[in-house]
Structure formats: C-alpha cells, structure tokens
Amino acid sequence: MRWEPEIPRWRQVYAVMSERILDGTYPPGGRLPSAMAVCDEFGISQVTAKRVLKELRQAGLAEMQPGIGTFVTELPQPPAEKS
C-alpha cells in the first residue's frame, strides 16, 4: 500500500477495510481478518491494527464476538424506489 504522509495510517487502513465491507469483499456475517493479519497485510503495528478494528466497530460496520473474532454487521439496505 502506498501511504499518504499527511493522513494517519489507521485512517488509511480503515478506509480500505470499510470499502471492502461496503463493496462486499468482506460480506455481512463474514469474519474480518485478525489484528495480526491486518498487521501483516498492511505492514502496520498491532496497536494500529487494533485501532482500525475498533473504529470499524464504532462505525457500526463490525462487531466483536469475544474469543471468536470480529464480524461484519448486516448493513441496512436502502429503500427500494417506487415506480
């Protein structure tokens, strides 16, 4: 990943992971990568990876199940357009 020096790394990783949630790469109900896997993929510290996962939970995009992992929440569907 190419880093933007003026943007904190956790925000950049958060942007990538939240986009993956929204585009279905990480499907609803699916398990997100562990903090260690996020560290390995993005080359960041474990503290930074844990912050990213925490921010995803706070945004309502993920939920933690202690001892199991962090999972993508069911995202609300936009209302269908009426014809």
DSSP file (Angstrom, degrees, kcal/mol; ACC not computed):
  #  RESIDUE AA STRUCTURE BP1 BP2  ACC     N-H-->O    O-->H-N    N-H-->O    O-->H-N    TCO  KAPPA ALPHA  PHI   PSI    X-CA   Y-CA   Z-CA
    1    1 A M              0   0    0      0, 0.0     2,-0.6     0, 0.0     0, 0.0   0.000 360.0 360.0 360.0 139.3    0.0    0.0    0.0
    2    2 A R        -     0   0    0      2,-0.0     2,-0.3     1,-0.0     0, 0.0  -0.829 360.0-139.2 -93.2 123.2    1.2    3.5   -0.8
    3    3 A W        -     0   0    0     -2,-0.6     3,-0.1     2,-0.0     6,-0.1  -0.595   4.8-139.0 -88.1 139.6    0.9    5.7    2.2
    4    4 A E    >   -     0   0    0     -2,-0.3     3,-1.6     3,-0.2     8,-0.1  -0.880  17.6-148.8 -90.9 114.6   -0.3    9.3    2.2
    5    5 A P  T 3  S+     0   0    0      0, 0.0    -1,-0.1     0, 0.0     4,-0.1   0.760  91.6  53.6 -62.3 -26.5    2.1   11.0    4.7
    6    6 A E  T 3  S+     0   0    0      2,-0.1    -3,-0.0    -3,-0.1    -2,-0.0   0.559  99.2  71.7 -86.6  -6.4   -0.4   13.7    5.8
    7    7 A I  S <  S-     0   0    0     -3,-1.6    -3,-0.2     2,-0.0     5,-0.1  -0.926  92.6-109.6-111.1 130.0   -3.1   11.1    6.7
    8    8 A P    >>  -     0   0    0      0, 0.0     4,-1.6     0, 0.0     3,-0.5  -0.248  25.8-125.2 -55.6 142.8   -2.7    8.9    9.8
    9    9 A R  H 3> S+     0   0    0      1,-0.2     4,-2.6     2,-0.2     5,-0.3   0.867 108.4  59.3 -60.8 -37.2   -2.1    5.3    8.8
   10   10 A W  H 3> S+     0   0    0      1,-0.2     4,-2.6     2,-0.2    -1,-0.2   0.892 105.6  50.1 -61.1 -36.0   -5.0    3.9   10.8
   11   11 A R  H <> S+     0   0    0     -3,-0.5     4,-2.3     2,-0.2    -1,-0.2   0.883 110.2  49.8 -67.8 -37.1   -7.4    6.2    8.8
   12   12 A Q  H  X S+     0   0    0     -4,-1.6     4,-1.7     2,-0.2    -2,-0.2   0.914 114.2  43.7 -67.9 -42.5   -5.9    4.9    5.5
   13   13 A V  H  X S+     0   0    0     -4,-2.6     4,-2.8     2,-0.2     5,-0.2   0.903 112.1  54.3 -68.6 -40.4   -6.3    1.3    6.5
   14   14 A Y  H  X S+     0   0    0     -4,-2.6     4,-3.0    -5,-0.3     5,-0.3   0.915 106.8  52.1 -56.5 -44.2   -9.8    2.0    7.9
   15   15 A A  H  X S+     0   0    0     -4,-2.3     4,-1.8     1,-0.2    -1,-0.2   0.904 111.5  46.2 -61.2 -42.0  -10.7    3.5    4.5
   16   16 A V  H  X S+     0   0    0     -4,-1.7     4,-2.0     2,-0.2    -2,-0.2   0.941 116.1  44.3 -66.1 -47.4   -9.6    0.3    2.7
   17   17 A M  H  X S+     0   0    0     -4,-2.8     4,-1.8     1,-0.2    -2,-0.2   0.885 112.8  50.2 -69.5 -37.9  -11.3   -2.1    5.1
   18   18 A S  H  X S+     0   0    0     -4,-3.0     4,-2.6    -5,-0.2    -1,-0.2   0.888 109.9  51.9 -67.5 -36.1  -14.6   -0.1    5.2
   19   19 A E  H  X S+     0   0    0     -4,-1.8     4,-2.5    -5,-0.3     6,-0.3   0.901 107.5  52.6 -63.8 -39.7  -14.6    0.0    1.4
   20   20 A R  H  <>S+     0   0    0     -4,-2.0     6,-1.9     2,-0.2     5,-1.2   0.867 110.4  48.3 -63.4 -36.0  -14.1   -3.8    1.4
   21   21 A I  H ><5S+     0   0    0     -4,-1.8     3,-1.0     4,-0.2    -2,-0.2   0.947 113.8  45.8 -66.8 -48.2  -17.1   -4.1    3.7
   22   22 A L  H 3<5S+     0   0    0     -4,-2.6    -2,-0.2     1,-0.2    -1,-0.2   0.816 113.7  47.9 -68.1 -31.0  -19.3   -1.8    1.6
   23   23 A D  T 3<5S-     0   0    0     -4,-2.5    -1,-0.2    -5,-0.2    -2,-0.2   0.476 116.4-110.7 -90.4   0.5  -18.4   -3.5   -1.7
   24   24 A G  T < 5S+     0   0    0     -3,-1.0    -3,-0.2    -4,-0.5    -4,-0.1   0.457  84.0 123.0  89.6   0.3  -19.0   -7.0   -0.3
   25   25 A T  S   <S+     0   0    0     -5,-1.2    -4,-0.2     1,-0.3    -5,-0.1   0.922  89.3  36.0 -58.1 -41.9  -15.3   -8.2   -0.3
   26   26 A Y  S    S-     0   0    0     -6,-1.9    -2,-0.3    -9,-0.1    -1,-0.3  -0.921 102.3-148.7-105.7 100.6  -16.0   -8.8    3.4
   27   27 A P    >   -     0   0    0      0, 0.0     3,-2.5     0, 0.0    45,-0.4  -0.262  27.7 -81.2 -74.4 157.6  -19.6  -10.0    3.3
   28   28 A P  T 3  S+     0   0    0      0, 0.0    45,-0.2     0, 0.0    46,-0.1  -0.305 120.9  18.1 -54.6 133.4  -22.2   -9.4    6.1
   29   29 A G  T 3  S+     0   0    0     43,-2.3     2,-0.1     1,-0.3    44,-0.1   0.261  99.6 127.6  85.7 -12.4  -21.7  -12.0    8.8
   30   30 A G    <   -     0   0    0     -3,-2.5    42,-2.8    43,-0.1     2,-0.3  -0.410  65.4-107.2 -77.9 154.0  -18.2  -12.8    7.5
   31   31 A R  B     -A   71   0A   0     40,-0.2    40,-0.3    -2,-0.1    -1,-0.1  -0.630  28.4-137.1 -82.3 133.8  -15.2  -12.7    9.7
   32   32 A L        -     0   0    0     38,-3.5    38,-0.4    -2,-0.3    -1,-0.0  -0.494  36.6 -85.8 -80.9 159.0  -12.8   -9.9    9.4
   33   33 A P        -     0   0    0      0, 0.0    -1,-0.1     0, 0.0    37,-0.0  -0.309  51.0-104.9 -60.6 149.6   -9.0  -10.5    9.4
   34   34 A S     >  -     0   0    0      1,-0.1     4,-2.4    -3,-0.1     5,-0.2  -0.215  32.5-102.2 -67.6 165.8   -7.5  -10.7   12.9
   35   35 A A  H  > S+     0   0    0      1,-0.2     4,-2.4     2,-0.2     5,-0.1   0.894 125.4  51.7 -57.5 -39.8   -5.4   -7.8   14.1
   36   36 A M  H  > S+     0   0    0      2,-0.2     4,-2.3     1,-0.2    -1,-0.2   0.889 108.7  50.0 -66.4 -37.7   -2.2   -9.8   13.3
   37   37 A A  H  > S+     0   0    0      2,-0.2     4,-2.6     1,-0.2    -1,-0.2   0.887 110.2  50.5 -66.8 -37.9   -3.5  -10.5    9.8
   38   38 A V  H  X S+     0   0    0     -4,-2.4     4,-2.5     2,-0.2     6,-0.3   0.908 109.3  52.3 -64.5 -41.4   -4.1   -6.7    9.3
   39   39 A C  H  X>S+     0   0    0     -4,-2.4     4,-1.9    -5,-0.2     5,-0.9   0.942 112.5  44.9 -56.3 -48.8   -0.6   -6.0   10.6
   40   40 A D  H  <5S+     0   0    0     -4,-2.3    -2,-0.2     1,-0.2    -1,-0.2   0.910 114.6  47.2 -64.8 -43.9    0.8   -8.4    8.1
   41   41 A E  H  <5S+     0   0    0     -4,-2.6    -1,-0.2     1,-0.2    -2,-0.2   0.912 125.8  27.0 -66.4 -42.5   -1.2   -7.2    5.1
   42   42 A F  H  <5S-     0   0    0     -4,-2.5    -1,-0.2    -5,-0.2    -2,-0.2   0.511 100.2-122.3-102.8  -5.7   -0.6   -3.5    5.7
   43   43 A G  T  <5 +     0   0    0     -4,-1.9     2,-0.2    -5,-0.3    -3,-0.2   0.899  65.9 134.2  67.1  39.9    2.7   -3.5    7.4
   44   44 A I      < -     0   0    0     -5,-0.9    -1,-0.2    -6,-0.3    -2,-0.1  -0.704  59.3 -90.8-116.5 169.3    1.4   -1.7   10.5
   45   45 A S     >  -     0   0    0     -2,-0.2     4,-2.3     1,-0.1     5,-0.1  -0.300  33.3-114.5 -74.9 163.5    1.8   -2.2   14.2
   46   46 A Q  H  > S+     0   0    0      1,-0.2     4,-2.6     2,-0.2     5,-0.2   0.855 117.7  56.7 -66.5 -34.7   -0.6   -4.3   16.2
   47   47 A V  H  > S+     0   0    0      2,-0.2     4,-1.7     1,-0.2    -1,-0.2   0.921 109.2  45.8 -60.9 -43.8   -1.8   -1.2   18.1
   48   48 A T  H  > S+     0   0    0      2,-0.2     4,-2.1     1,-0.2    -2,-0.2   0.906 112.1  50.8 -66.5 -42.1   -2.7    0.5   14.8
   49   49 A A  H  X S+     0   0    0     -4,-2.3     4,-2.1     1,-0.2    -2,-0.2   0.908 109.5  50.5 -63.0 -42.0   -4.5   -2.7   13.6
   50   50 A K  H  X S+     0   0    0     -4,-2.6     4,-2.3     1,-0.2    -1,-0.2   0.866 108.4  53.1 -64.3 -35.4   -6.5   -2.9   16.8
   51   51 A R  H  X S+     0   0    0     -4,-1.7     4,-2.8     2,-0.2    -1,-0.2   0.917 106.9  52.0 -65.2 -42.1   -7.5    0.8   16.4
   52   52 A V  H  X S+     0   0    0     -4,-2.1     4,-2.2     1,-0.2    -2,-0.2   0.941 111.7  45.8 -58.7 -48.2   -8.7    0.1   12.9
   53   53 A L  H  X S+     0   0    0     -4,-2.1     4,-1.9     1,-0.2    -1,-0.2   0.883 112.4  51.7 -64.0 -38.1  -10.9   -2.8   14.1
   54   54 A K  H  X S+     0   0    0     -4,-2.3     4,-2.6     2,-0.2    -1,-0.2   0.921 109.7  49.2 -62.7 -44.6  -12.2   -0.7   17.0
   55   55 A E  H  X S+     0   0    0     -4,-2.8     4,-1.8     1,-0.2    -2,-0.2   0.867 108.2  53.7 -65.1 -36.7  -13.1    2.2   14.6
   56   56 A L  H  <>S+     0   0    0     -4,-2.2     5,-2.2     2,-0.2     6,-1.1   0.894 110.9  47.2 -64.1 -38.8  -15.0   -0.3   12.3
   57   57 A R  H ><5S+     0   0    0     -4,-1.9     3,-1.6     4,-0.2    -2,-0.2   0.926 110.7  50.9 -66.7 -44.2  -17.0   -1.5   15.4
   58   58 A Q  H 3<5S+     0   0    0     -4,-2.6    -1,-0.2     1,-0.3    -2,-0.2   0.814 107.1  54.5 -64.1 -29.5  -17.7    2.1   16.5
   59   59 A A  T 3<5S-     0   0    0     -4,-1.8    -1,-0.3    -5,-0.2    -2,-0.2   0.511 117.0-115.0 -80.6  -4.3  -18.9    2.9   13.0
   60   60 A G  T < 5S+     0   0    0     -3,-1.6    -3,-0.2     2,-0.2    -2,-0.1   0.615  88.4 112.6  81.5  11.9  -21.4    0.0   13.2
   61   61 A L  S   <S+     0   0    0     -5,-2.2    12,-1.9    -6,-0.2     2,-0.3   0.664  80.2  19.8 -89.3 -17.4  -19.6   -1.9   10.4
   62   62 A A  E     -B   72   0A   0     -6,-1.1     2,-0.3    10,-0.3    -2,-0.2  -0.960  60.7-154.3-147.6 161.2  -18.4   -4.7   12.6
   63   63 A E  E     -B   71   0A   0      8,-2.6     8,-3.0    -2,-0.3     2,-0.4  -0.997  18.3-129.4-140.0 145.1  -19.0   -6.4   15.9
   64   64 A M  E     -B   70   0A   0     -2,-0.3     6,-0.2     6,-0.2    -2,-0.0  -0.756   9.2-163.4 -96.6 137.8  -16.7   -8.3   18.1
   65   65 A Q  E >>  -B   69   0A   0      4,-3.3     3,-2.8    -2,-0.4     4,-2.1  -0.925  34.7-121.0-115.1 101.6  -17.5  -11.7   19.5
   66   66 A P  T 34 S+     0   0    0      0, 0.0     4,-0.0     0, 0.0    -2,-0.0  -0.084  92.8   9.1 -49.6 133.0  -15.1  -12.2   22.3
   67   67 A G  T 34 S+     0   0    0      1,-0.1    -3,-0.0     0, 0.0     0, 0.0   0.335 128.6  60.3  80.3  -6.8  -12.9  -15.3   21.9
   68   68 A I  T <4 S-     0   0    0     -3,-2.8     2,-0.3     1,-0.3    -1,-0.1   0.754 101.4-104.8-116.2 -51.5  -14.1  -15.8   18.3
   69   69 A G  E  <  - B   0  65A   0     -4,-2.1    -4,-3.3     2,-0.0     2,-0.4  -0.949  37.4 -57.4 151.7-171.2  -13.3  -12.7   16.2
   70   70 A T  E     - B   0  64A   0    -38,-0.4   -38,-3.5    -2,-0.3     2,-0.3  -0.926  49.7-166.5-111.1 132.5  -14.7   -9.6   14.6
   71   71 A F  E     -AB  31  63A   0     -8,-3.0    -8,-2.6    -2,-0.4     2,-0.2  -0.877  25.8-105.9-124.3 149.9  -17.5  -10.0   12.1
   72   72 A V  E     - B   0  62A   0    -42,-2.8   -43,-2.3   -45,-0.4   -10,-0.3  -0.533  39.2-130.4 -70.9 134.1  -19.1   -7.7    9.5
   73   73 A T        -     0   0    0    -12,-1.9     2,-0.5    -2,-0.2   -43,-0.1  -0.410  28.8 -93.0 -79.8 162.1  -22.5   -6.5   10.6
   74   74 A E        -     0   0    0    -46,-0.1    -1,-0.1    -2,-0.1   -12,-0.0  -0.668  45.8-140.1 -72.7 121.1  -25.6   -6.7    8.5
   75   75 A L        -     0   0    0     -2,-0.5     2,-0.1     1,-0.1   -14,-0.1  -0.641  20.6-105.5 -86.4 140.9  -25.8   -3.3    6.7
   76   76 A P        -     0   0    0      0, 0.0    -1,-0.1     0, 0.0     0, 0.0  -0.389  33.9-127.6 -64.7 141.3  -29.1   -1.7    6.3
   77   77 A Q        -     0   0    0     -2,-0.1     3,-0.1     1,-0.1    -3,-0.0  -0.694  23.7-111.0 -88.1 139.9  -30.5   -1.9    2.7
   78   78 A P        -     0   0    0      0, 0.0     3,-0.1     0, 0.0    -1,-0.1  -0.393  45.3 -93.5 -64.8 148.0  -31.5    1.4    1.0
   79   79 A P        -     0   0    0      0, 0.0     2,-0.1     0, 0.0     3,-0.0  -0.327  44.5-105.7 -63.3 144.9  -35.3    1.6    0.5
   80   80 A A        -     0   0    0      1,-0.1     2,-0.2    -3,-0.1    -3,-0.0  -0.445  36.3-110.7 -70.5 142.6  -36.5    0.3   -2.9
   81   81 A E        -     0   0    0     -2,-0.1     2,-0.4    -3,-0.1    -1,-0.1  -0.526  28.2-128.9 -74.9 139.6  -37.5    3.1   -5.3
   82   82 A K              0   0    0     -2,-0.2    -1,-0.1     1,-0.1     0, 0.0  -0.724 360.0 360.0 -90.1 138.4  -41.2    3.2   -6.1
   83   83 A S              0   0    0     -2,-0.4    -1,-0.1     0, 0.0    -2,-0.0   0.438 360.0 360.0 -89.7 360.0  -42.2    3.3   -9.7
